[in-house]
Amino acid sequence: MPAYAASLGDSHARLDALSELSQRLLDRARACGATQAEVSCSEESGLSVNVRMGEVETVESTRDRGISVTVYFGKRKGSASTADLREESLDSTVEQACAIARHTEDDDAAGLADKELMATDLREFDSWHPWMIDADRAIDLALASEQAGRDSDPRIENSDGASVGTGESISVYANSHGFIGRERSTQHSLSCALIAGRGDAMQRDGWYTIGLSADDLESAATVGRKAAERAASRLEPRQIATGEYPVLFAAEMARSLIGHLLGAASGGALYRRASFLVDAAGKQLFPSWFAVDELPFLPRGFRSASFDAEGVATREAPLVKGGVLQRYILGSYSARKLGLQTTANAGGVHNLQVEANAGDFESMLRGMGRGLLVTELMGQGVNNVTGDYSRGAAGFWVEDGQLQYPVDGITIAGNLKSMFSAIEAVGSDVDPRSHVRTGSILVGRMTVAGDTAGE
């Protein structure tokens, strides 16, 4: 089979074509009477394969295109989209956007981000690393990962499969301020999920590796062996007595706590007053040592960018400093609704770094002493309005700083404001597989609902 990475061809030539298309669409919008306009164009292609029990299940090759046009007639807004590059379709898309705008009500917060905020230093951040891999080689890697896991432990009785994925994306954002921003990125992954035990005693777990470059991926055998180790370690789980205990969120779970902070501090939730962090900017939410920084210029960062989804220049800035929430997460629309200025976060945050104040994972366990290590969370029991938190969980019971036995069938509960203030430590064991980079997080006390009879 041909190498997949050639699917988008010359990325620079494709970006040139999308830039020229964006300008034509802006010109058409202006000719139709729009006072402002913006265009987003993107092309994506990808390959994914899935195997299970030594057999190929799926091989999928994708190629997608998206063109979105938004126009403003004063304070009235209209949007339309297409994937068709025929001239009549492009004309129709602009006309539909204009027709929608003419029939909407004025919205004082509508409009492009302010012109003086547009990015001028447009850079790349080492995010383009096409993987010259064909479907046959991808299948071989997935099979090797699954087999390495099945061979590593006799307790692995079954498999939920292994997969390899690779993708490329190029995009252009342009608006009538004269701004044109171009981006290109790649992302590759390898995952494996295995099942240990049999019958009612089965336990499932897995592992994955992800990166912008294939060079950043763990080996197929390593992924399989880690999946097997994690699945087997969960065999013969026990319950624990209901009570209040310290809870250590493993690094891959800890970033969900930061995700809840982001959701509550986002402009959309705030101006609708659907957040427990309304009026919380400038207030102490965390211990005085706790800090979170946004770092949009990291080489090979998952969300590195010199501009946001509106063309606004990104900037390094603290989100939490000294335990105090420094700002909200705003695009221009939500900022206007709140009487504030955009924080260059239209489209989301770029890269977040949670500052560690403790050592590696083993030292975090020793520091907790006795409590619950959470390695899996289930359910969506988080109320963004009140901050109430209640989720199913699984993990391990810890005594004297050592893992004792697996636990499942439990629920952990609290309130996010109380949980944030009760954070006692952040480890240096950063999970690099996300744009939210954090180590494990120890919350000093949470309610854990398990077996009322205890052990």
N, C-alpha and C positions, 0 to 999 in steps of 0.2 A: 504494500500500500504506500502511497506517496506520503512524504513527511507533512504532518498537519500544520507546522508553523508557517508554511508558505501561504496559508489560506487568505490572509489579508494583504498579501503582496507587499509592496513598498509602503510602509506606514507613513513616511513623509509625503509621498505622492497622494495617498488617500486623505491625509490631513489637508493638503493643499486643495484637493477637490471639495472637501467638506467646508473649508473656509470660503471658497468661491461660491458654493451653493448658499451658505449662510448669508453672504452679502447680497446675493440676488434676491433672496426672500425678504431681507430687510428693505431693499429698494422697492419691492412690490408692495410691502405693507405701507411704506411712506406714500407711494403713488395712490393707494386706496384711502388715504386721509388719516392714517394713524399718526398720533403725535409722538408716540414712543413704540418701540418694538424690540423683541428679543427672540433669538433662535437658538435651539439646541439640536445638534446633529450627532449621531453616534453610530458606530458600526462595531459589532461584536461577533466573534467566532469562537467555537470551542469544540472540544472532543471529550467525551466521558465514556468510560467502560466500567462494567460491573461484572464480577464473577462471584460464584458461590459453590463451595464444595468441589473445587477443581474444574468447574464448567463455566463457560461464558454465558452470562444472562443477557446483557444488553451492550450494544455499541452505538453511541449516538454522536453524530456530528451536527453542529448547529451553526447557523449564520443569521444574524439579525441586524436590522437597520431601523433607526428611529429618527424622525424629524418632527420637532415640536415648534410651533410658532405662537407667540403670545403678543398681542397688540394692546395698546392703550389709546383710548380716545378721551383725553383729559384724565378723569379719574374712573373711567369705565374700562373694564378689562375683558378680553376674550381670548380663548386658546383653542387650538386645533392641532391635530397631529396626523402623520401619514408615514408609511414606509415605501411609498411609490414615488419614484424619481421622474415619472413622465411629467412633462410641462403642464399638461392640463390638470393633473393631480396636485401639483405644487400650487398652481393658480387657485384651485378650488380650496386648498387648505388655508391659504391666506384670506380668501374671501369669506370662508366660514368663520375664521377667527374674528374678522372685522364685523361680520353680521352679529355674532354673539355679543361683542363689545357694545354695539349700537343699541342693544336691547337689554343691557344690564343696568343696574342702579349705580350711581356714583359711590365710590368707596374712598374715603379720604386717605386711607393707608396704601392705596394701590399705586403702582408705578415702579420704574426701575430704581435700583439703588442709586444714590447720589453719584454724579459723574466724578467728582473729585476723589471718591473712594476707590475707583477702578485701579486694578493692579497694573503696574508698569514694568516690574522686574519679573518677567515670565521665564521660569526655569523648569528643567526636568530634574527628577530626584532619583535617578537610577532605577526606574520602575519598568523599563521595557526589556524583557528577557524572554523572547520566544523560545519555546522548547521544541527542538527538532525531533519530534517523536511521532511515530505512526501508530495506528490502532493495534498492530501485532505486538509491537514493543510495549505499549501500554497494558495490553492483556497479560503479557509475560510478567510485568512488574506486579500487577494485581494478584496473579496466581502465586508468584513467589512470596508475596507478603502473607497471603492466607496460609500457604503451606508451611512457612516458617513458624507461624503461630500455632498451627495444629501439631507440628512436630515437637514443639518446645515443651509441651506439658501433656501427659497422658490423660489428664482430667478434662481436656478440651474435647468434648464429644460432638460438637456441631459448630456450624458457622452461620453468621448472618451476612457474610460476604465481604469482599474487598473491592475498592474502586480507585481508579486513577482519573483525574480530571485536569484539563489544561484549557486556558482561555486567554484571548487577547481582546482588548478594547481600545478604540480610538474615539475621541470626541472633540467637538468644537462648540464653544459657547460664544455668541456674538450679540451685541445690542446696538441700539441707535446712538449711544454715546461715542461710537467709534471703536469700542472694545472688541477684540477678537482673541480668545484664549483657546489654546490647543493642548490636549492631553493624550497620552497613550500609556497603557499599562498592561501587564500580564499577571496571571495568577495561576498557580499549579498546586495540586494536592494529591495526596495518597492516604487512604484510610482503610482500616480493617476492623471488623466487629466479630467477636467470637463468643461461643456459648460453652460454658463449663458445666459439668454435671449432667444429670439426666432426670427425666420425669419431673416431679414437683420440686426437685432440688436444683433445677437449672438456674444459672446466673449468666447474664449477658453484660459485656463491657467491650470497650474498643479503644482505639488510639488513632490519631490522624496527624499528619504533618502538612504544612501549607507554607507557601512562599511565593514571592514575586519572581524568583529565579529557581529553576530546577536544582541548581547547586545548593540552595538553602534547605532542601528537603532531607529528612532523615532517610536512611536506606529502607528498602522494602522489607528486609528481614527484621530490622529494628522495630518498625511499625508493627509487624506481625507478632513479634515476641512481647512487645509492651502490651498489645491487646490481650494476648494469652495470660500474661501475668496479672493484668487488672481483672480479667474475668474469673480466673481461678481464685484470686484473693477474696472474692466475694462469696465463695461457697460457705455453707453452714452459717448463715447470718443469725444473729440473735436480736432480741429487742432489749431496750433499756427502760428503766423505770421513768415514768413521767416526772419532770422536775425542771429546775432552772440550772443550766450548765454553761460553762464557756463553750463557744462554738468557733472552730477554726475552719474557714472556707478555703479549700485548696485553691491554688492560683487560678485554675480554669473556671472555678465557681465564683471566685472573688470578684471577677470583672462584672458579674451580674449585679453586684451591689453598686458598682460605679455606674452601670447602665441605668439603674433606678434613679440615681442622682441626676443623670443626664436627662432622663424623661421628665422629671419633676422640674428641672431648671430650664427646660426648653420654652421658647417664647409662645408657641401655640397653646401649650397647657396653661401658661401663666395668664395670657390675656383673656382666656376663657375662664380663668379662676378655677381651673380643674387640677390644681396642684397643691400639695402640702407645703410647697416652698414659696407660695405667694408672699411677697414682701420680705423674703429671706436674704436678699442680696445685702452684703455688709454685716451679716450676723454670724455668730459662732455656731457652727453645726457639728464640728469635729474637734478632737483634741488639738491642743495648740501646736503640736509638732506635725500635724497632718497637712499634706500638700499635694495638689494635682496640677500639672502644667500641660498646656496645649503646645505641641511642638510640630508645626506643619511642615518643617523643612528637613525632616530626617531622611537621609539617603536610604532608599528601599523601605521607607515607611509605608504601611498599608494604606494610609490616608494622607500621604504627603501631597501638598498642592500649593501653588503660589496664588491661587484665587479660589473663591468659593463659587457656588452655583449661580451667583449673580454677577460675577466678575470682580467682586470686592477683594482687595489685597488681603491675604491672610497675614497673621502675625503671631509670634510667640507671646503667650500671655498666660498668667496663672488663672486657673478656675477656682482653686481653693488654696489659700495661703494662710499659715498660722491658724488653721482650722476654720477660717472665715470664708464663706462663699463670696468670692470677689465680684462675680458678675453672673448674668444669665447667658443663655445660648440662643443668639438671635440672628435672624435674617432681617432684611430691611422692612418687610411687612409687619412682622411681630414687633419689631422695635418701634415702628410708628404707632402701633396700637397701644404700646406701653409708654409712649412718650420718651423713648430712649434711642440710642443709635445702634445700628447693626454691629455685631461682634465678628463679622465675616464667617458666620456659621450657617448660612443658607445651604441646605444639603447635609448638615450635620457637623460634628467635630472632626478634626483632622488627625492628630495622633495625641493620645493622652498618656502621660507618665505619672504613676502614683509613687510618691517618694517612700522608700523603705526606711524603717527605723530599727529593723531587727535583722537577724542573720538568715541562714538558709532554712530549708524546710525542717530538717531535724532539730535545729535550735528553736524553731517555732513550736514544735511538739513539746520539747522540754520546757519551754516557757509557759505553755498552757498547763502542763502537768496532768490534769485530769479533766476530761471533757469529750466533746464530740468533734471528729473530723468529718466534714461534709465533702463528698466527692461527686455527688449527683443531686440535682434538684429537679422536682417534678411539679407540674401544675402552674397556674398563672395567678396564684392567690395574693396579688399585690394591688392595693387600692391607691392609685396615684393621687387621689383627692385627699385622703386622710393619712396616707403613709402606712396604713395597717398592712402587715406582712405575715403570710401564712402559706408555707409551701411544703409539699412532701419532700422527703430527703432520704438519702442513703449514704453510708460512709463507714467509719470505724470508731469504735470506742477506744479512748486513750487513757491509760493509767501510768503514773510515774513517768510521763513523757514518752511512752512507748505504745505503739499500736497493739491492741489486745485481741480484738475480734471484729468481724464485719457486723454492721447493723443495717436493717432496712425496715420499711413499714412504719416510719416515724414522721412526725410533722414538726417543723421548727416555726416559731411564731414570735412576733414582736411588733414594734413600730419603727419605721425607718429612721425617724428623727432620734429615737432613743438608741437604736442600733448604731447610727453614725457616731453619736457622742460616746458610745461604749466601746469603740474600737481601741484596742490596747496595743496592737502591733501590726505592721505590714512587713512581710518577709522580703528577702532579696531574691527569692526563687521565682523570678518573673517568667510567666508563660509568654513566649514571643509570638504566639499564633494569632494575634489580634492587634487592632489599632489602639486598644485599651491595654496598656502594659502595666500589669500589677503583679506583685507576688501574693502569697497567701495572706489572708486578713483574719485576725483574731478579734472576735466580738466577745467582750468580757462575760456577758450573761444574756441568755435567751431562754424562752420557754421551749422545752422539748417534750412533745407528747408521744409517749411510747406505750409500754406495758405498765399498767397501773400496779400490777403485782410485783414488778421488778424481776430481777434475776435471783 
